[in-house]
């Protein structure tokens, strides 16, 4: 049983572990393969205390350091159980200064994920404003995309008006991580639509190796390293392209790469074996 299963099942907690010494972090989008991997790493590495996760329904967390925060709507305050005086203004509680927002494909293999709040890409500006009102100054957005369908200029820059709006909100740091994802399988298409799907599917074979999807665990390690090192870097908005995500996946651990990338230095070299002819 992994950490999230243990937390959401409400079972008896295991041996007490030393509490992490560090600031809090808040995460949105803990459902899905990538989101759950990011949350598990944040808990396991214990660089943040506590790790607050946005949920759609309350549950009793049994994993030490995990604090669920119920969100009814992005325009409302989280339900923290406190009593409010009638007619008094609602003050948004400070959750953390660092936040990760992970947009991930929905999966149906595990019913536990219904507990987590799942933002959609269209909610990115509202999600960013919601977090900013609650003390977030360092924002990391993990936004998977199909590499073959995104122009090169947009892989290293802001892709749409929503991303531009977030970059103009006044965060000290904004990092958008573009992690390539495999194309979605379409098994129900027929006729000309099936022909079109087959043609588009061939684009995956034409995608350079450095833009190919990597394992969720590797992307999660990169996101966790960014959350740990971002506050010590120069302010601004950065876009981490799929080539750098792939580069990080070839390393044993991504902290050296993240440090170099944030400082604008050369990335660590990787050794790739060339197959013999």
C-alpha positions in Angstrom: 0.0 0.0 0.0 1.5 3.4 -1.0 1.3 6.6 1.0 -1.9 7.9 -0.8 -3.7 4.6 -0.3 -2.8 4.7 3.3 -4.0 8.3 3.7 -7.3 7.9 1.8 -8.3 4.6 3.3 -8.1 6.1 6.8 -6.2 3.1 8.2 -4.0 3.1 11.2 -0.9 5.2 10.8 2.5 3.5 10.7 5.6 4.3 12.8 5.9 8.0 13.6 8.4 9.8 11.4 10.3 13.0 12.2 8.5 16.0 11.0 10.0 17.8 8.1 11.8 21.1 8.7 10.7 23.5 6.1 7.9 25.7 4.7 4.5 24.5 3.6 3.6 23.6 0.0 0.2 23.3 -1.6 -0.7 21.1 -4.5 -3.7 21.1 -6.9 -4.3 18.1 -9.2 -3.1 15.1 -7.2 -5.3 12.7 -9.1 -4.0 10.8 -12.1 -0.7 9.0 -12.6 1.4 12.1 -12.7 -0.4 14.0 -9.9 -0.3 11.2 -7.5 3.4 10.6 -8.2 4.2 14.3 -7.5 2.2 14.2 -4.2 3.9 11.0 -3.0 7.4 12.4 -3.7 6.6 15.6 -1.8 5.5 13.6 1.2 8.4 11.1 0.9 11.2 13.7 0.5 10.0 15.7 3.6 11.4 18.9 2.3 8.1 20.7 3.0 5.9 20.7 6.1 3.1 20.4 5.8 2.1 19.2 2.3 -1.4 20.6 1.7 -3.5 19.1 -1.1 -6.7 20.5 -2.5 -9.6 18.0 -2.3 -13.2 18.0 -3.4 -14.4 16.1 -0.3 -13.0 15.9 3.1 -11.2 12.8 4.5 -9.1 12.0 7.5 -5.4 12.0 6.4 -3.4 9.3 8.3 -0.1 10.1 6.6 2.0 12.5 8.7 2.5 15.8 7.1 -0.5 15.6 4.7 -3.2 18.2 5.2 -6.3 18.1 2.9 -7.9 21.5 2.1 -11.5 21.2 0.8 -12.3 23.4 -2.2 -15.9 24.0 -3.1 -15.2 26.5 -5.9 -12.2 28.4 -7.1 -14.0 31.7 -6.3 -14.7 30.7 -2.7 -12.5 30.1 0.4 -11.5 26.6 1.4 -13.6 25.0 4.0 -11.2 25.0 7.0 -13.8 24.3 9.6 -13.6 27.7 11.3 -16.7 29.6 12.4 -17.3 32.9 10.7 -19.3 35.9 12.0 -22.3 36.8 10.0 -21.7 39.8 7.8 -18.0 39.8 8.4 -15.7 39.7 5.4 -14.1 36.3 4.7 -10.4 36.4 5.0 -8.6 33.9 2.8 -6.2 31.8 5.0 -2.6 31.6 4.0 -1.8 28.1 2.7 1.8 28.2 1.5 4.2 30.3 -0.5 4.9 27.6 -3.0 2.3 25.8 -5.1 2.2 23.1 -7.7 -0.7 22.7 -10.2 -0.7 19.5 -12.1 -3.0 19.0 -15.1 -3.3 15.3 -15.8 -5.4 12.8 -17.7 -8.3 11.4 -15.8 -8.0 7.7 -15.0 -10.7 5.4 -13.8 -8.6 2.6 -12.4 -8.6 3.9 -8.8 -11.7 5.3 -7.1 -9.7 7.0 -4.5 -9.0 9.9 -6.9 -12.6 11.2 -6.6 -11.5 12.8 -3.3 -9.0 15.1 -5.0 -9.8 18.5 -6.5 -9.1 18.2 -10.3 -8.6 21.6 -12.0 -8.9 21.8 -15.8 -6.6 23.7 -18.1 -9.4 26.2 -18.7 -9.3 27.0 -15.0 -5.6 28.0 -14.9 -6.1 31.7 -14.4 -8.8 31.2 -11.8 -6.7 28.6 -10.0 -3.7 30.9 -10.0 -5.7 33.8 -8.6 -7.2 31.5 -5.9 -3.7 30.4 -4.9 -2.2 33.9 -5.0 -4.9 35.2 -2.6 -3.8 32.4 -0.2 -0.2 33.5 0.0 1.4 31.7 -3.0 4.3 33.6 -4.6 6.1 30.7 -6.3 3.9 28.8 -8.8 4.8 25.7 -10.8 2.4 24.5 -13.5 2.9 21.0 -15.0 1.0 21.0 -18.3 1.3 17.9 -20.4 0.8 18.2 -24.1 1.2 16.3 -27.3 4.6 17.4 -28.6 3.8 16.7 -32.2 0.9 19.0 -32.2 2.5 22.0 -30.5 4.7 24.4 -32.6 8.3 24.7 -31.5 7.9 28.4 -30.6 5.2 27.6 -28.1 7.2 24.9 -26.5 9.6 27.4 -25.0 7.2 30.3 -24.7 3.7 31.2 -23.5 1.3 29.2 -25.5 -2.0 31.1 -25.0 -3.7 34.0 -23.3 -4.3 32.1 -20.1 -0.6 31.5 -19.6 0.1 35.2 -20.4 -2.5 36.2 -17.8 -0.9 34.1 -15.1 2.5 35.5 -15.9 1.1 39.0 -15.4 -0.4 38.4 -12.0 2.7 39.4 -10.1 4.0 36.0 -8.8 7.6 36.1 -7.8 8.2 32.9 -9.8 6.1 31.1 -12.4 7.4 28.0 -14.1 5.4 26.2 -16.8 6.6 22.6 -17.3 5.7 21.2 -20.7 5.8 17.4 -20.3 5.2 15.5 -23.5 2.4 12.9 -23.2 1.5 10.1 -25.6 -1.4 10.7 -27.9 -4.8 9.6 -26.6 -6.0 6.3 -28.1 -9.2 6.5 -30.1 -10.8 3.2 -30.5 -14.3 4.2 -31.5 -13.6 6.4 -34.6 -14.9 5.2 -38.0 -14.7 6.1 -41.6 -12.8 9.2 -42.5 -12.3 10.1 -38.9 -10.4 6.8 -38.3 -8.2 7.6 -41.4 -7.4 11.0 -39.9 -6.6 9.5 -36.5 -4.2 7.0 -38.1 -2.4 9.8 -40.0 -2.1 11.8 -36.8 -0.9 8.8 -34.9 2.1 8.5 -37.3 3.3 11.9 -36.0 4.6 10.1 -32.8 7.2 8.3 -34.9 8.3 11.6 -36.4 8.8 13.3 -33.0 12.5 13.7 -32.1 13.7 11.6 -29.2 14.2 14.6 -26.9 10.4 15.4 -27.2 9.2 11.9 -26.5 7.1 11.3 -23.3 8.9 10.2 -20.2 7.7 8.3 -17.1 5.4 10.0 -14.7 7.8 9.3 -11.8 10.6 11.2 -13.6 8.4 14.2 -14.3 7.3 14.1 -10.7 10.9 14.2 -9.5 11.6 17.2 -11.7 8.6 19.1 -10.4 9.5 18.3 -6.8 13.1 19.5 -7.4 11.7 22.8 -8.9 9.5 23.3 -5.9 12.5 22.9 -3.6 14.9 25.2 -5.5 12.7 27.8 -7.1 12.6 30.3 -4.2 16.4 30.7 -4.3 16.5 31.6 -8.0 16.0 34.9 -9.9 12.4 36.0 -10.2 10.4 35.8 -13.4 8.4 33.5 -15.7 10.1 30.5 -17.2 8.9 27.7 -19.5 10.6 24.4 -19.2 10.3 22.7 -22.7 9.9 18.9 -23.3 13.5 18.6 -24.3 14.7 19.6 -20.8 12.1 17.3 -19.2 13.5 14.4 -21.4 17.1 15.5 -20.5 16.2 15.4 -16.7 14.7 11.9 -17.2 18.1 10.6 -18.4 19.8 11.6 -15.1 19.7 9.6 -11.8 18.3 12.7 -10.0 17.3 16.1 -11.4 18.5 18.5 -8.8 21.8 19.4 -10.6 19.9 20.0 -13.8 17.2 22.2 -12.1 19.9 24.3 -10.4 21.7 24.8 -13.7 18.5 25.5 -15.7 17.3 28.1 -13.1 20.7 29.8 -13.2 20.8 29.9 -17.0 23.9 27.6 -17.1 24.8 24.6 -19.2 22.8 21.5 -18.4 24.7 18.4 -17.0 25.9 16.1 -19.8 24.2 12.7 -20.3 25.7 9.6 -21.7 23.5 8.0 -24.3 24.6 4.6 -25.7 24.7 4.5 -29.5 23.4 1.1 -30.8 25.9 -0.8 -32.9 25.1 -1.3 -36.6 
